[in-house]
Amino acid sequence: MRRSWRIAAIGLFLLALGLGGLLGDRLLAVTDETRDSLRLYTELVNVAHDRYGANVTYRDIVYSSVNGMLRALDPHTAFLSPEAYEGMREKQQTSFYGLGILVGVRNGQLTVISPLEGTPASRLGIQAGDVISTIEGEPTDSMSLDEAVGKLKGPKGTQVKITISRRGLEQPLAMSVTRAEIPQTTVRQAYMLNPTTGYVQLTEFARGTGREMAEALDKLRKSGMKQLVVDLRNNGGGLLDQAIEVADQFLPEESMIVQTKGRTRDSFQSYKASGKYPALDVPVVVLVNEGTASASEILSGALQDHDRGLVVGTPSWGKGLVQTVYNLSYGAGLALTTAKYYTPSGRLIQRDYSSYYDYYTHADAGSPELRGKPVDAKEVFHTDLGRTVYGGGGITPDVIVKDDELSPFEQFMLARNAYLNFAVDYGSRNKLTKDWNPDQNKVVDEFGRWLLKEKLATQAEVDKNLSQKDIRDYSMLQIRAEVANATAGQEARHRVVASGDKQLQQALGLFDRASTMLAQRRELGPKVNQGTQTKGKL
């Protein structure tokens, strides 16, 4: 094993030296300088392994050195350990084999957020709020979320033994669950917000996303959709080809979607709408925030540049780099930045990353005007209708709508899973249905007494916070959402949360503006679809 990791160190170092030549279609020339550098590197690896003041493996040293090397390139080039590489590939698939539950770590416990309808978990009666205390006899309190999810997944038809702790039951429930195929959906929600307004929540771009979006739009059309909200908030991106396929469903044929440019000949690519989907001739509002990145910025940027969607929310992340994934030895992988992408108007929306601190704290996102900075003429671009848009700072929304900040009390309640646990406890003592419509003041007051009983707050904290209308309203909204989830599922929960979603609710009031933009876009006809600078502002 020691010898194999020395070999791996040499191989990875050769990869480091050879990337420039390899990507330029040139073979690595093993010069004297290369040999000297390689000799120095292997000497460092051996000395660190043999002489360091604590035990350290060759794998740790090699992986750390590779990560250090890649950090000098850009924030998105990344070495993928075998575990991370396998997880990435699995995540991009359309299905996996498991139990069929959404889980999260709440208050340090592996908690069921929701069972998925028709899956093994739902058939066995697993409920929202259940705590999975053991998996195959191993306590979950010391597992990371990824470790726990990895243990719950497995080959089709195999069984996994879990123990469930449930409020109201004195003894844990031991279960053997047979794993089955579980679809991985990226269109998490698709329903009518009101008789004319469709809503689609897209959480990432994986294999099957284009198909899922087409099915969702078809469903909404049949339900009478006259206008559409596309929610890309906290969508961190994914597969480029799926972003192109989704954009294809919103844009006229031959419209430019995105261009990529890099060092090599094959990195110069232009992607246009194919026209294979039915025209979506309705006003569109696109929701974005700082968690909107990469492929979701390609989609929102294309819709904005072609004046096909009014972008609302807060500035997106600002990732304009394209990664190509390479297979490495020992099951590892390399996500290497090989090109930059440009929106139809010519924008590179990648933010400056000379300071990783500013980059990851999102300190420089948004247009120069928004940040109070001088405008560089090179970063000024125009949409088909002549509206001004900017490069270099992510996608700046056409309408800025900031989300409400949670109070420390509300953040603490969420972190301790208080709203979900109270809803579960309340439901065990009351008969609840999907039409639950209680006296809100009585429920919030009971919530306050429950917090005292559970020792999650003092009397003074309860009196101080639950006397404030905003906090009472938010508490009741969260409790109603958890009850809706337990009685009617994830869509019902989302509908309740949407009713208190400031950005979404304000977006619904902007369809007049989106309709005006669509009418102006129609007047241009099909000839203007390459991001040209035609006059006519909203």
Phi, psi and omega in degrees: 000320180299318179294320183295323180284333171296318178296320179297320179301315180296316182297317180291326178292320175299322176300316180300314181290331187266353186301316181299313180291318181298315183287344175263017179062034178237144177282147178290124177271120182277091182271174175300321180297320178297314180298318180297318180294319180293320179297318179296317182297312181294328176295318178297317179300315182292317180296316179298319180292317187275332191246350182299149187286001175218164180294133178215138183268160175300322180300315180299317182294313181297312182298320180295319181292321178295315179298322177296319178298314184288334179298333180286350183270292179196168185291345189249353169284129188215140170276134182249115174299162179307321180292316181293322181294317179295320179296321179296316181293322179293322182296331183277353180282165182274348179201168175211176180250122183193207187265329182092050178224147168268125182234158175205163176270116180236123180055037178077007182240143177285107191244139176284119177279317177194137169281146178271135185300136175081008181260169178305322181296315181292325180292332178272359176085016175296136189240157172301136181095345175298141177255124176275103187273330177220150171233119184052041177080355182264127179300141183268351185294342179258002181270146167284165180299318180296320179297317181295315180298321178298325179284331179284331178279161178173184181298148179301134176088351177277162182252149173234133181264126179230160174239130182252131170255129184230136179299137180095347178250130182288324184252142176296156178258123176267131182226148168245115186250129178273122182293141178223170180290128181241117178295139174261108182261141177253336169273092188287326180223140174207102182205172180270120177290325176208179187303340183241348189249117175273156180223131176231127175253118181247118189264338177191176179243105179233178179300128182100352182298317179301317178296317180299318180295318179300318179294321180294316181295322178297317178298317182289322176303314181293340179269003176097021182299128175245347178203159192220137169255125174252116185262108178251015180295135179061023173269107185279002175107212183146227188279129182299317184296330179284326175297321179294318181293324177291315179300325179304332184278353182247344191246151176296155180304140179076003175293135175294133177259310181196153173236143175242143181218133178215205182276327187264159184300318184284355178276350178271104184224144173239133182240126182237159178293135185273339183079013183276352181255153176300142180297132178260085188264060177227154176298141183232135170243132182248125179265128178225160172209191185292347176271358177278116188216158168058244184301326179288336174283329173299314179295308182294325178293319179294318180293323179289314182296327179267010179054036183260351178206138176275119185270129187228144176133225179236160185306140181285179187298311182097055179245107181247026182251140180255129178256138170251134183262127180248142174282136176241176178294160175064022177080009180273173179215167179226118173266101189251130175292117183243352180198169171246151177247150184232137180287170184304327180281353180103009182284134162261112187267005179299129177280157177297133179237027176295331172248109179296330179297310179296323183295313184278341175270359175064032186289337186242029181276155177096172182292158178303319180300320181296326182268002181070031182252157175298146182269121175276124183303332180290343181258010180260127181225172183225146178280178178304324181273001178089008177289145181277131174228163188234151172260173171083355184222028185081192176268113176275123182300152173293328177230119179278123174226110179277145177280157177291141175273137180282146176287160176306322179297314181295320178297320179294319179297319178294316181297327180268006177063030189293317184294316179295313182296322177295317180299319178295314180296317180296319180294332179288341182251353182222146178278115183248144175232173181293344178262020182307124182217077187275175168287110188298321181297320179295319181293316181293322177296319177295324176300318178298317178294324178296320178299321178293316181297321181277358180059038176266349179200156176271167178300320180296320180292320178296312181298317183294317188271315183282001171273350180269128185301317182300317182287323176298315181297318180293319179299316180293323178300315181293321178294315177300320181297318181290324176294318178299320179297317182290327186262335186221357175102182188295322180296318179298319177299316182295323178299319179294313180299321181299327181295338178249013182274106185302314182295316180294316182295323177289327178300324181296338178272005184251010183288336174299318179292319178296324179293319177298317179296319179296320179296318178294324180294323178296322182297331179291332181076181185289347185289337182254097180210020180244021180078024179289163190259069178277142181287162178122091184257159176276000000 
